[in-house]
Amino acid sequence: MAEERKNYDKEFKLKVVEVSFARGKVKEVAEEYEIDPQMLATWRSQYKNHKEIAFPGNGKKMQTEAEK
């Protein structure tokens, strides 16, 4: 049977991303918070490239001001 997909709220993602930047160790932080290292790397990339609109929630893509 397939494992249920986990959902993480914006606050959790921001916390984990900030911790990973402070420590500089993606794998270590991912293991500590029990998430996939690739997922954390994706979150870090989204945060670096779109800090103000990163992690909008509910599966919605990030939109820039021009797209809104």
Beta strands, then each sheet from edge to edge (+ up, - down):
end
